[in-house]
Amino acid sequence: MNSSIKTWATPLAIGSFIISAVTGLLIFFDIEMGAVEPVHKWLGWLLVGGVALHLLANWKAFTGYFSRKPALVIIGVAALVTVSSLLPVFGEKEEGGKHTVMAAAVALESSSLETVALVAKKTPEELAGLLSAKGISAVDKSMTLKEIAARNGKESRAVLALLFGDGDGKSDRDGDRD
């Protein structure tokens, strides 16, 4: 790799790390004065670019880490944390401390089939038919999903998944998102 890249890739990575670390710590401790947040968001790209160039400039040394067990463990844990952070379970919390997705699911489970039908943009009869096709009888459309689940020996989450999934408990990712 060209030695001129090495002369400025590492200082760029170090300088942008300092910016990202200081602004990130300030944001963590809710000290958001001046332009801390936009600087952290936008100049974070310098960190990505600086580290990418640093990796290119030091590629041989970088690939050597993949033959060392401690380095592989650290890299693997970092990758696992990164992927885990994308899961909706770890998403934004409401004021009461509940996760938004979980709070929505709990609210729907405690709602009547008529109310859930409004959210699902279907009629209560359509939802009852969907449940019936899966062997779950909804005796009264004013029953909550919890009551329907209990009456049929099922978990309320499973009933909810049947109503908002493809019928097998899988999520409908192509549905209307308004």
N, C-alpha and C positions, 0 to 999 in steps of 0.2 A: 504494500500500500504506500502511496505517496507520503513521504515524511512531512510534507507541508500540511496534510490533513491532520496528522498527529499533533502538529504544533498548535492547532486551534480547536480540534475536536474535543480534547480533554478539558481545556479551559472553558469551552462552551458548556460542556456537561456539568462541570463544577459550578460555574456561575449560575446557570439556570437551576441547578439543584438548590443553591442557596436561596434564590428567589422563591422557588416552589416550597421549600421547607419552612422558611420564615412566614410566608403568607398563609400556608396551610396550617401552621401552628396558631397563627392569629385567628384564622377562621374557626379552628377547633375550639378555641377559648372565647369565641364570640366577641373578638376585638376586631370589628370590621370598620375601621376608620379609613378615610381617604379612598383610594382606589384598590384596596387590598383584594377584594373579591374578583374584579375584572382582571387585575394583574395576575392573580393566581390562575384563573381560567385560561387566559389568552397566552400568557408567557409560559404556561405549562407545555405548550407546543415546542418551545425552545428546548425544554428538557428532553422531550421525545426525540427531537432532531439531533440534539447534542449526543445523547446516548446512542442513537442509531449510528451516527458518524464515528463515535468512539468505538463501537463494536466493529464496524468495518475496518477501522484503522488498526484494531488489535484482534482481528479475526482468529488468528492461529492460537493466541492465548485464550480467547473466549471458548473456542471449541475444545480446548484442553480440559475445561471444567466438566464437560460431559463424561469424562472418564474417572471422575473423583466422586466417591459416594457422598461425602458431606455436602458438596456443591449440588449434586443431584437432588438431595433431600430438600435443601433450601429452595432450589428452583421449583421443585415439585410442589412444595407447600405454598409457595407464592402463586403458582398457577392454580392450585386448588382454591385458595382464598379468592383469587380473581374470578374464577368461574362461579363460586358460591355466592359472591356478592351480586351476581346478576339474577339470582333467584328472587321471585316476588315475595317470598317469606321475609326477606330482609329489607323490604322496601320502606317507603316513608311511613311514619307513624302518625296517627291522629293525636289530637290533644290529650285524649284519655290514655295514650300509651299503646293502643292496639294497632296492629298492622292493618293498613287500609284493606288489603285483599281479604285478610282473615275476618275483619269486622264486617265487610260486605257479605261474605259467606254466612256468617253467624246470623246476620239480619235476615237474609233470604231463608235460612233454615227455620227461622221463627215466624215467617210470614205465611199467609194463607196461599193456597194454590191460585186463587184469584189474583192476589197481589203479585205473585211470581210470574203469572201469565202476562201482566202488564209490562214487567221488566223484560221478559223474554219475547215480547211483541207477538204473542200468540193468544189464543182464547184458552180459558180454563179447560174447555172440552178437549182441545188439541193436546194439552199437557196431560190430562187424565188419560187420553187415548195412548199417548206415548208411554206413560207409566204402565198402563194395562198391557200393552204389547210386550213389556219386559217382566210381566208377572206381578206387578205391584198394583193393588187396587186402591184407588182413591175414592172412598165412600162419599165424601162430601167435599165440594170445592172450597168450602170455608175452613177446612182443616189445614193446619200448618204442615210444612214439610216434615217437621219433627214428629207430629202425630201420625202422619201417613207412614213414615219410616218405622215408627214403633209398632204400629198396627200390622205391618208386614214383616217384622223381624229384621229390618235393615238399619243401617246407619244413615242418619240424615244427610251426611256428605255424599253418600252413594246415590241417594235419590236426587240430590242437587246436581251431581255430575251427569246423571241420566238426562236431566232436563236441559242442561246447558252444553252437553257434549254431543257426540255423534250417536248416542244410544249405547255406547260401550263404556261410558265414563271418561271418554277422551275429550279434551277441549276442542271447541270449534273455533279455530284461529282465523277462518275466512269469513266469519259472520259480520254482521253490521256492527260498527264500532262507534255509534254516535252517543 
